[in-house]
Amino acid sequence: METFDLIVIGAGPGGYPAAIKAAKLGLKTAIIESREAGGTCLNRGCIPTKAMIHAAEVLESAKTGERFGILADNVRYDYGKILDYKNEVSAGLRQGVEQLLAANGVTVIKGLASIEKDKTVTVASGEERTCYGAEKILIATGSKPLVLPIEGMDLPGVMTSDDVFQMQDVPESMIIIGGGVISVEFATVFQALGAKVTIVEALPRILPGMDKEISQNLKMILKKRGVEIYTGAFVQKVEREGDGFACIFTEKEKEHRISADALLSAVGRAANTDGLLGEGTTLNIERGRILVDEEFRTSMDGVYAIGDVIPGIQLAHSASAQGIYVAERLAGKEPEVNLSIIPGCVYTSPEIAGVGITEEEAKEKGISVEIGKVMMSANGKSLISKEERGFIKILADAETKEIIGAQMMCARATDMIGEFVTAMANHMTAEDMRKGMRAHPTYNEAIGEALEEMAGGAIHVMPKKKR
């Protein structure tokens, strides 16, 4: 039986960086994957979704080019070629991951992994069963779409995020159950491609985990583009209606019935632990997630878990950081990344990003804050590109002056949020951040304006009237 210092189960954004880092640090490492390298993120989630969003943005730019003096007649799209482009992006990145694993000496094992009592791992590939030994095991099996126990959700043709890009044509209409990140990103894509999209969300607002102002702004923008949105709406059941579907839900005690050609369930994701434990093997699990301590150790000696399979935020970059953290610990190194500061991004148009606490959360927790906020309507780059309404809001602790949160709704927000992650990880104050000069014209210079506004002196913000 071949034995390794570390066996990683799952080659997604949590598993493959952990395996590569462990190998770089001298550990004999293997990684087991039953599907494609890169996991959900690269093959069915982050990457293909963002590729589709980019295609939709290119289409929208072509259609609205007249704003910039660019005239394009008969603008149309070929959905088959869009899917080819999406697949090409995923394939290229997947091949890159496979090459990196090989180049770093990681043994790649294909099949379904099961952890046994004696800290061995059995891998099933077809009829073949092979056992491997490990000093340490890292579970990075990720997540799968959550399906709510609602009547009709198991009907043939009801899609999850894993299924939606298998459609060969854009439907004329689509119902999306759920109003979180996955929902609004798919709504952005299919609305731009011409579908009539309706979102049905049970909570009082879409993007419930984000800043309230962001949720309100995005709702206004999506409705302006023709997306119908119901919040505080509870789905009772789903039915077949002709070749499509009907969704029956209650909103403010009133029953609604809406119909569409396609129905997508985008209500979140559940930990993927199917077949993970062999006979007689147990782990402490709560609400479907594997419980771990602060070092990601499970209840089983020598077994660790990271990413979507444990409690906490389900984000690819968080899983990657956790995987690298565990690999460094196992190799006797001191990890560098602060795992408590996690940025969140939404790839709508305009983009949305946030880190730390929101203004609403600060009030709930009784934290006194100083706020610097600027509207992007005064930003030169935003005017050049004719971006829709947006803003940058920065929160600092009123006592320590340290940055404790930032929320952004503007072009390139997902790229710019890293500045605040770095600031928070290094306990920087607003004054520290103001020392950096930002180039003009850029979207980024609005960060400087928001920081200046916190101190009461932003150049491009009208002064408040004195009483």
C-alpha positions, 0 to 999 in steps of 0.5 A: 500500500502506497503511503503519503505524508498528506492525502487531499480529498478534492481538487477544487479551489481548496484542495489543489492549492493545499496539495501544491503548497504541501508538495512545495514544502517537501511533503509527499502529497497525493490528491484524489478527485472523482471529477475534473480538476478545479472543482465546482468553481472552475468547471460549474461555478465561479469561472464559467459564470463570470465568463458568461457575465463577460459575454453578456457585458460585451453584448450590452456594450455593443447594443448601447454603443451609440452613447459613445458615438459607436453605431452597430446595427443588427447586434445579435449573439450566437449562444452556442458560441458563447457556450464554446467560449465559456467551455474554452476558458474553463478547459484552459484553466483546468489544464493549467491546474493539472500541469501545476499538480504534475510539475510539483510532484503531486500524485493525482488519483482519480476516483471516489475517496472514502476515509477508513477507520485506520486512517487509510483512504479507499479509492473506488474507480469503476469496479477497482478499489485501491487503498492508500495510507496517509500520515494526514488527510485533508477533506476539501470535497466542497459543496453541491447545490441545495435543493429545498424540500418544496413540492415539485422541486424534484420535477424533471427540468428544474435546474440548479446552478450545476445544470443551467449552462447545459441549456442549449438555448436561452429561454424566453422566460426564467424564474429564479428561486432565491435572491442571493449572489448566485441568483442575481448573477444568473439574472444578470446573464439571462436578462442581458441575453433577452430572457424575461427573468423573475426572482423570488426571494423569501427574505426581505431583500435580495443579497441579504448578507450585503450592505442594505444600500447595496441591496436596494440599489441593485434591486432598482437597477435590475427592475429598471432592466426588466427583472421582476423581483418578489421579496418576502415571498415564500414558495409553496410549490412548483408545477409543470405548465405546458413545456415550462413551469409554474411557481406558486408562492405567497407574498404579504399573505397574497398567493401568486402564480407565475409561469416561465419556460425555465426554472432555476433553484439558486437557494444556496449550497450544501456540504458534499460529504456523500460517501466520504466516510467508510464503515465504522468511521465517524466525524462530528457533523452539525447541520450537514457540515464537518465541525473543525477547531481553529486549526481545521482539525476534525474530531478524527485524529490526523484528519482536517477539513476546509472550505464549503464542507465546514461551517462558515462562508462558502467562497473559493478564495476562502477555501484556497487560503484555508488549504494553504494555511493547513499545508503550511501548518503541517509542514511546520511553517507559520501561516501568513494569511489572516483567515478572518478577513474575507472579501465578498464579491458579486459580479453584477453590473455594476460590480459589488464587493465588501469586506468587514462589517456593514453600517447596519451591523455596526449599529446592531453591535453598538460599534461607534464608527466614522463613515466616509462615502462618495457617490461614483457620479463625481468620478471621472472614469465612471463618467467616461464609461457611463456607469450606472449609480454606485458608491464607495462606503468606508467604515472606521472604528471611531475610537481606534480609527482602524478600518473595519469595513468597506462596501463598494458598488461600482465598476471594478469593485471586485478588483479594488476590494483587495486594498481594504483587505490589505488595510484591515489585515495590517490594522491600518487607519484611514490616515494610513490609507490616505498617505497613498496617492491614487492615479487619475483617472481611475475608479480607484481614486474614489477610494481616496475621496471616500477616505478624505470625506471621512476626514471631512475634506473630500475635494469632489463632494459638495460641503454640507450646509452649515446650520 
